[in-house]
Amino acid sequence: MIPESIGYAAAFLTTASFLPQVLKVWRSRSARDISLATYGMFTAGAALWLLYGVAIHSLPVMMANAITVVLAAAVLVAKIRFGGE
């Protein structure tokens, strides 16, 4: 029970940490200072972590990375749409 609670807390904090960046980029319509390579690799990595979570049937890993993929992809889309490199 304690390890799973730690997993959920970690999942919440690491996933929620992307929300301020997503809101800032979409509100300002500027992603000039965002690295396309970094967000591209991070989004791909989070997608792989999601697949890993599915493979091992870990709900905290699946939930955190599903949401993280969506948030990181939102920044990635904003970078492509608003802020050329």
N, CA, C and O atoms as CSV, one atom per row, in Angstrom:
chain,resi,resn,atom,element,x,y,z
A,1,MET,N,N,0.821,-1.205,0.000
A,1,MET,CA,C,0.000,0.000,0.000
A,1,MET,C,C,0.863,1.266,0.000
A,1,MET,O,O,0.577,2.202,-0.747
A,2,ILE,N,N,1.914,1.307,0.828
A,2,ILE,CA,C,2.762,2.501,0.881
A,2,ILE,C,C,3.515,2.707,-0.437
A,2,ILE,O,O,3.541,3.833,-0.934
A,3,PRO,N,N,4.129,1.672,-1.028
A,3,PRO,CA,C,4.796,1.904,-2.312
A,3,PRO,C,C,3.840,2.418,-3.396
A,3,PRO,O,O,4.218,3.273,-4.198
A,4,GLU,N,N,2.616,1.905,-3.425
A,4,GLU,CA,C,1.655,2.366,-4.424
A,4,GLU,C,C,1.260,3.817,-4.156
A,4,GLU,O,O,1.097,4.591,-5.099
A,5,SER,N,N,1.106,4.195,-2.900
A,5,SER,CA,C,0.791,5.591,-2.555
A,5,SER,C,C,1.920,6.519,-2.976
A,5,SER,O,O,1.678,7.615,-3.482
A,6,ILE,N,N,3.145,6.079,-2.767
A,6,ILE,CA,C,4.297,6.869,-3.209
A,6,ILE,C,C,4.269,7.016,-4.726
A,6,ILE,O,O,4.541,8.094,-5.255
A,7,GLY,N,N,3.942,5.936,-5.422
A,7,GLY,CA,C,3.846,5.976,-6.885
A,7,GLY,C,C,2.798,6.965,-7.359
A,7,GLY,O,O,3.040,7.727,-8.295
A,8,TYR,N,N,1.629,6.960,-6.718
A,8,TYR,CA,C,0.575,7.908,-7.099
A,8,TYR,C,C,0.993,9.352,-6.806
A,8,TYR,O,O,0.731,10.246,-7.610
A,9,ALA,N,N,1.639,9.583,-5.663
A,9,ALA,CA,C,2.095,10.938,-5.329
A,9,ALA,C,C,3.145,11.413,-6.327
A,9,ALA,O,O,3.090,12.551,-6.795
A,10,ALA,N,N,4.095,10.551,-6.651
A,10,ALA,CA,C,5.122,10.902,-7.636
A,10,ALA,C,C,4.498,11.156,-9.003
A,10,ALA,O,O,4.867,12.099,-9.702
A,11,ALA,N,N,3.553,10.308,-9.373
A,11,ALA,CA,C,2.875,10.470,-10.665
A,11,ALA,C,C,2.152,11.810,-10.727
A,11,ALA,O,O,2.228,12.512,-11.735
A,12,PHE,N,N,1.456,12.163,-9.661
A,12,PHE,CA,C,0.731,13.432,-9.636
A,12,PHE,C,C,1.689,14.615,-9.773
A,12,PHE,O,O,1.475,15.501,-10.600
A,13,LEU,N,N,2.736,14.625,-8.963
A,13,LEU,CA,C,3.651,15.772,-8.955
A,13,LEU,C,C,4.400,15.925,-10.274
A,13,LEU,O,O,4.491,17.033,-10.804
A,14,THR,N,N,4.935,14.838,-10.810
A,14,THR,CA,C,5.696,14.962,-12.059
A,14,THR,C,C,4.790,15.296,-13.232
A,14,THR,O,O,5.198,16.013,-14.146
A,15,THR,N,N,3.584,14.792,-13.217
A,15,THR,CA,C,2.647,15.082,-14.304
A,15,THR,C,C,2.136,16.519,-14.201
A,15,THR,O,O,2.107,17.244,-15.196
A,16,ALA,N,N,1.738,16.923,-13.013
A,16,ALA,CA,C,1.204,18.275,-12.823
A,16,ALA,C,C,2.249,19.350,-13.099
A,16,ALA,O,O,1.898,20.491,-13.397
A,17,SER,N,N,3.514,19.002,-13.004
A,17,SER,CA,C,4.564,19.999,-13.233
A,17,SER,C,C,4.563,20.519,-14.670
A,17,SER,O,O,5.128,21.580,-14.934
A,18,PHE,N,N,3.950,19.805,-15.588
A,18,PHE,CA,C,3.887,20.255,-16.977
A,18,PHE,C,C,2.768,21.264,-17.220
A,18,PHE,O,O,2.818,22.022,-18.188
A,19,LEU,N,N,1.783,21.279,-16.369
A,19,LEU,CA,C,0.628,22.154,-16.587
A,19,LEU,C,C,0.995,23.636,-16.680
A,19,LEU,O,O,0.501,24.308,-17.586
A,20,PRO,N,N,1.835,24.185,-15.793
A,20,PRO,CA,C,2.184,25.607,-15.943
A,20,PRO,C,C,2.845,25.926,-17.292
A,20,PRO,O,O,2.584,26.982,-17.869
A,21,GLN,N,N,3.688,25.033,-17.795
A,21,GLN,CA,C,4.341,25.274,-19.090
A,21,GLN,C,C,3.328,25.253,-20.220
A,21,GLN,O,O,3.371,26.096,-21.117
A,22,VAL,N,N,2.418,24.293,-20.178
A,22,VAL,CA,C,1.373,24.203,-21.201
A,22,VAL,C,C,0.538,25.472,-21.200
A,22,VAL,O,O,0.296,26.054,-22.257
A,23,LEU,N,N,0.097,25.904,-20.032
A,23,LEU,CA,C,-0.737,27.107,-19.942
A,23,LEU,C,C,0.018,28.342,-20.427
A,23,LEU,O,O,-0.541,29.169,-21.148
A,24,LYS,N,N,1.284,28.470,-20.036
A,24,LYS,CA,C,2.081,29.637,-20.439
A,24,LYS,C,C,2.254,29.699,-21.952
A,24,LYS,O,O,2.074,30.754,-22.560
A,25,VAL,N,N,2.601,28.579,-22.548
A,25,VAL,CA,C,2.843,28.550,-23.994
A,25,VAL,C,C,1.561,28.832,-24.768
A,25,VAL,O,O,1.571,29.607,-25.724
A,26,TRP,N,N,0.474,28.216,-24.366
A,26,TRP,CA,C,-0.775,28.402,-25.112
A,26,TRP,C,C,-1.381,29.785,-24.890
A,26,TRP,O,O,-1.981,30.350,-25.805
A,27,ARG,N,N,-1.232,30.335,-23.687
A,27,ARG,CA,C,-1.754,31.693,-23.431
A,27,ARG,C,C,-0.946,32.751,-24.162
A,27,ARG,O,O,-1.508,33.688,-24.728
A,28,SER,N,N,0.363,32.603,-24.150
A,28,SER,CA,C,1.230,33.611,-24.771
A,28,SER,C,C,1.371,33.417,-26.278
A,28,SER,O,O,1.816,34.319,-26.988
A,29,ARG,N,N,0.989,32.238,-26.762
A,29,ARG,CA,C,1.142,31.888,-28.180
A,29,ARG,C,C,2.608,32.014,-28.618
A,29,ARG,O,O,2.911,32.364,-29.759
A,30,SER,N,N,3.498,31.716,-27.674
A,30,SER,CA,C,4.929,31.780,-27.964
A,30,SER,C,C,5.626,30.570,-27.356
A,30,SER,O,O,5.447,30.253,-26.181
A,31,ALA,N,N,6.415,29.912,-28.174
A,31,ALA,CA,C,7.211,28.776,-27.704
A,31,ALA,C,C,8.634,28.912,-28.211
A,31,ALA,O,O,9.340,27.921,-28.397
A,32,ARG,N,N,9.042,30.141,-28.430
A,32,ARG,CA,C,10.349,30.413,-29.007
A,32,ARG,C,C,11.496,29.822,-28.205
A,32,ARG,O,O,12.468,29.325,-28.773
A,33,ASP,N,N,11.383,29.875,-26.898
A,33,ASP,CA,C,12.476,29.398,-26.050
A,33,ASP,C,C,12.345,27.927,-25.663
A,33,ASP,O,O,13.131,27.431,-24.856
A,34,ILE,N,N,11.384,27.239,-26.214
A,34,ILE,CA,C,11.182,25.811,-25.947
A,34,ILE,C,C,12.002,25.015,-26.960
A,34,ILE,O,O,11.990,25.322,-28.152
A,35,SER,N,N,12.698,24.012,-26.491
A,35,SER,CA,C,13.500,23.171,-27.381
A,35,SER,C,C,12.627,22.104,-28.040
A,35,SER,O,O,12.033,21.266,-27.360
A,36,LEU,N,N,12.559,22.146,-29.356
A,36,LEU,CA,C,11.791,21.157,-30.110
A,36,LEU,C,C,12.358,19.759,-29.897
A,36,LEU,O,O,11.602,18.805,-29.712
A,37,ALA,N,N,13.677,19.631,-29.920
A,37,ALA,CA,C,14.310,18.322,-29.736
A,37,ALA,C,C,14.004,17.763,-28.345
A,37,ALA,O,O,13.690,16.581,-28.206
A,38,THR,N,N,14.093,18.603,-27.328
A,38,THR,CA,C,13.833,18.146,-25.966
A,38,THR,C,C,12.400,17.655,-25.813
A,38,THR,O,O,12.172,16.561,-25.298
A,39,TYR,N,N,11.445,18.444,-26.250
A,39,TYR,CA,C,10.047,18.040,-26.092
A,39,TYR,C,C,9.690,16.872,-27.001
A,39,TYR,O,O,8.847,16.049,-26.644
A,40,GLY,N,N,10.316,16.787,-28.163
A,40,GLY,CA,C,10.082,15.631,-29.035
A,40,GLY,C,C,10.567,14.345,-28.385
A,40,GLY,O,O,9.855,13.341,-28.363
A,41,MET,N,N,11.783,14.383,-27.858
A,41,MET,CA,C,12.332,13.196,-27.198
A,41,MET,C,C,11.570,12.876,-25.914
A,41,MET,O,O,11.319,11.709,-25.612
A,42,PHE,N,N,11.203,13.912,-25.159
A,42,PHE,CA,C,10.482,13.667,-23.912
A,42,PHE,C,C,9.114,13.047,-24.183
A,42,PHE,O,O,8.711,12.106,-23.498
A,43,THR,N,N,8.404,13.567,-25.170
A,43,THR,CA,C,7.083,13.021,-25.501
A,43,THR,C,C,7.196,11.566,-25.932
A,43,THR,O,O,6.388,10.733,-25.521
A,44,ALA,N,N,8.189,11.255,-26.755
A,44,ALA,CA,C,8.414,9.865,-27.173
A,44,ALA,C,C,8.764,8.989,-25.975
A,44,ALA,O,O,8.283,7.860,-25.871
A,45,GLY,N,N,9.592,9.496,-25.074
A,45,GLY,CA,C,9.961,8.739,-23.880
A,45,GLY,C,C,8.771,8.481,-22.976
A,45,GLY,O,O,8.612,7.378,-22.451
A,46,ALA,N,N,7.934,9.495,-22.790
A,46,ALA,CA,C,6.736,9.318,-21.962
A,46,ALA,C,C,5.783,8.310,-22.600
A,46,ALA,O,O,5.139,7.533,-21.896
A,47,ALA,N,N,5.693,8.321,-23.926
A,47,ALA,CA,C,4.853,7.333,-24.612
A,47,ALA,C,C,5.386,5.918,-24.381
A,47,ALA,O,O,4.609,4.979,-24.208
A,48,LEU,N,N,6.708,5.770,-24.380
A,48,LEU,CA,C,7.298,4.461,-24.097
A,48,LEU,C,C,7.069,4.046,-22.649
A,48,LEU,O,O,6.814,2.872,-22.380
A,49,TRP,N,N,7.154,4.982,-21.718
A,49,TRP,CA,C,6.844,4.676,-20.320
A,49,TRP,C,C,5.381,4.247,-20.183
A,49,TRP,O,O,5.066,3.348,-19.403
A,50,LEU,N,N,4.498,4.886,-20.934
A,50,LEU,CA,C,3.087,4.487,-20.931
A,50,LEU,C,C,2.945,3.042,-21.392
A,50,LEU,O,O,2.240,2.253,-20.764
A,51,LEU,N,N,3.611,2.697,-22.483
A,51,LEU,CA,C,3.565,1.318,-22.972
A,51,LEU,C,C,4.150,0.350,-21.949
A,51,LEU,O,O,3.639,-0.757,-21.775
A,52,TYR,N,N,5.199,0.757,-21.284
A,52,TYR,CA,C,5.792,-0.066,-20.231
A,52,TYR,C,C,4.786,-0.274,-19.090
A,52,TYR,O,O,4.628,-1.388,-18.590
A,53,GLY,N,N,4.121,0.791,-18.693
A,53,GLY,CA,C,3.111,0.682,-17.640
A,53,GLY,C,C,2.001,-0.277,-18.011
A,53,GLY,O,O,1.518,-1.039,-17.173
A,54,VAL,N,N,1.597,-0.237,-19.279
A,54,VAL,CA,C,0.574,-1.178,-19.761
A,54,VAL,C,C,1.112,-2.606,-19.677
A,54,VAL,O,O,0.413,-3.515,-19.231
A,55,ALA,N,N,2.352,-2.793,-20.106
A,55,ALA,CA,C,2.953,-4.138,-20.116
A,55,ALA,C,C,3.063,-4.738,-18.723
A,55,ALA,O,O,2.885,-5.944,-18.551
A,56,ILE,N,N,3.358,-3.901,-17.721
A,56,ILE,CA,C,3.513,-4.429,-16.362
A,56,ILE,C,C,2.245,-4.236,-15.514
A,56,ILE,O,O,2.231,-4.571,-14.330
A,57,HIS,N,N,1.196,-3.701,-16.121
A,57,HIS,CA,C,-0.089,-3.498,-15.441
A,57,HIS,C,C,0.044,-2.598,-14.216
A,57,HIS,O,O,-0.501,-2.896,-13.154
A,58,SER,N,N,0.770,-1.500,-14.373
A,58,SER,CA,C,0.969,-0.551,-13.277
A,58,SER,C,C,0.111,0.683,-13.503
A,58,SER,O,O,0.427,1.518,-14.351
A,59,LEU,N,N,-0.972,0.799,-12.746
A,59,LEU,CA,C,-1.881,1.923,-12.915
A,59,LEU,C,C,-1.210,3.279,-12.687
A,59,LEU,O,O,-1.450,4.194,-13.474
A,60,PRO,N,N,-0.378,3.457,-11.648
A,60,PRO,CA,C,0.266,4.768,-11.496
A,60,PRO,C,C,1.148,5.136,-12.690
A,60,PRO,O,O,1.154,6.290,-13.118
A,61,VAL,N,N,1.885,4.177,-13.227
A,61,VAL,CA,C,2.746,4.444,-14.384
A,61,VAL,C,C,1.896,4.771,-15.610
A,61,VAL,O,O,2.216,5.690,-16.365
A,62,MET,N,N,0.825,4.025,-15.805
A,62,MET,CA,C,-0.046,4.274,-16.960
A,62,MET,C,C,-0.724,5.635,-16.867
A,62,MET,O,O,-0.714,6.403,-17.829
A,63,MET,N,N,-1.311,5.935,-15.713
A,63,MET,CA,C,-2.038,7.204,-15.567
A,63,MET,C,C,-1.108,8.404,-15.727
A,63,MET,O,O,-1.405,9.338,-16.473
A,64,ALA,N,N,0.003,8.368,-15.029
A,64,ALA,CA,C,0.925,9.500,-15.077
A,64,ALA,C,C,1.432,9.743,-16.484
A,64,ALA,O,O,1.480,10.884,-16.942
A,65,ASN,N,N,1.805,8.690,-17.161
A,65,ASN,CA,C,2.393,8.875,-18.482
A,65,ASN,C,C,1.360,9.150,-19.562
A,65,ASN,O,O,1.677,9.805,-20.554
A,66,ALA,N,N,0.153,8.676,-19.401
A,66,ALA,CA,C,-0.904,9.035,-20.360
A,66,ALA,C,C,-1.157,10.541,-20.308
A,66,ALA,O,O,-1.247,11.199,-21.345
A,67,ILE,N,N,-1.269,11.079,-19.099
A,67,ILE,CA,C,-1.495,12.517,-18.951
A,67,ILE,C,C,-0.259,13.300,-19.371
A,67,ILE,O,O,-0.379,14.342,-20.016
A,68,THR,N,N,0.914,12.819,-19.019
A,68,THR,CA,C,2.154,13.495,-19.390
A,68,THR,C,C,2.328,13.554,-20.897
A,68,THR,O,O,2.765,14.574,-21.429
A,69,VAL,N,N,1.991,12.475,-21.594
A,69,VAL,CA,C,2.074,12.476,-23.062
A,69,VAL,C,C,1.175,13.572,-23.622
A,69,VAL,O,O,1.586,14.308,-24.519
A,70,VAL,N,N,-0.038,13.689,-23.111
A,70,VAL,CA,C,-0.970,14.716,-23.603
A,70,VAL,C,C,-0.405,16.115,-23.341
A,70,VAL,O,O,-0.413,16.963,-24.234
A,71,LEU,N,N,0.086,16.362,-22.116
A,71,LEU,CA,C,0.607,17.692,-21.793
A,71,LEU,C,C,1.877,18.014,-22.579
A,71,LEU,O,O,2.014,19.116,-23.111
A,72,ALA,N,N,2.793,17.073,-22.652
A,72,ALA,CA,C,4.039,17.313,-23.396
A,72,ALA,C,C,3.750,17.482,-24.882
A,72,ALA,O,O,4.378,18.303,-25.550
A,73,ALA,N,N,2.802,16.709,-25.397
A,73,ALA,CA,C,2.425,16.851,-26.808
A,73,ALA,C,C,1.788,18.206,-27.064
A,73,ALA,O,O,1.958,18.774,-28.142
A,74,ALA,N,N,1.056,18.733,-26.086
A,74,ALA,CA,C,0.458,20.063,-26.247
A,74,ALA,C,C,1.552,21.122,-26.381
A,74,ALA,O,O,1.425,22.041,-27.190
A,75,VAL,N,N,2.614,21.004,-25.604
A,75,VAL,CA,C,3.744,21.945,-25.727
A,75,VAL,C,C,4.438,21.722,-27.070
A,75,VAL,O,O,4.817,22.686,-27.735
A,76,LEU,N,N,4.603,20.493,-27.465
A,76,LEU,CA,C,5.239,20.175,-28.741
A,76,LEU,C,C,4.444,20.758,-29.913
A,76,LEU,O,O,5.022,21.337,-30.833
A,77,VAL,N,N,3.145,20.607,-29.877
A,77,VAL,CA,C,2.285,21.178,-30.924
A,77,VAL,C,C,2.394,22.697,-30.924
A,77,VAL,O,O,2.476,23.318,-31.984
A,78,ALA,N,N,2.395,23.294,-29.736
A,78,ALA,CA,C,2.531,24.750,-29.647
A,78,ALA,C,C,3.871,25.204,-30.208
A,78,ALA,O,O,3.945,26.232,-30.882
A,79,LYS,N,N,4.924,24.452,-29.938
A,79,LYS,CA,C,6.243,24.793,-30.469
A,79,LYS,C,C,6.225,24.782,-31.988
A,79,LYS,O,O,6.754,25.692,-32.626
A,80,ILE,N,N,5.626,23.769,-32.561
A,80,ILE,CA,C,5.556,23.654,-34.018
A,80,ILE,C,C,4.658,24.756,-34.591
A,80,ILE,O,O,4.954,25.334,-35.637
A,81,ARG,N,N,3.577,25.029,-33.901
A,81,ARG,CA,C,2.590,25.996,-34.401
A,81,ARG,C,C,2.992,27.451,-34.182
A,81,ARG,O,O,2.813,28.278,-35.076
A,82,PHE,N,N,3.534,27.776,-33.005
A,82,PHE,CA,C,3.778,29.172,-32.644
A,82,PHE,C,C,5.231,29.607,-32.667
A,82,PHE,O,O,5.517,30.785,-32.879
A,83,GLY,N,N,6.154,28.680,-32.454
A,83,GLY,CA,C,7.525,29.124,-32.261
A,83,GLY,C,C,8.525,28.321,-33.048
A,83,GLY,O,O,9.087,27.352,-32.539
A,84,GLY,N,N,8.752,28.705,-34.264
A,84,GLY,CA,C,9.728,28.005,-35.080
A,84,GLY,C,C,11.106,28.020,-34.475
A,84,GLY,O,O,11.467,28.917,-33.713
A,85,GLU,N,N,11.862,27.013,-34.827
A,85,GLU,CA,C,13.216,26.883,-34.282
A,85,GLU,C,C,14.230,27.389,-35.285
A,85,GLU,O,O,15.430,27.365,-35.015
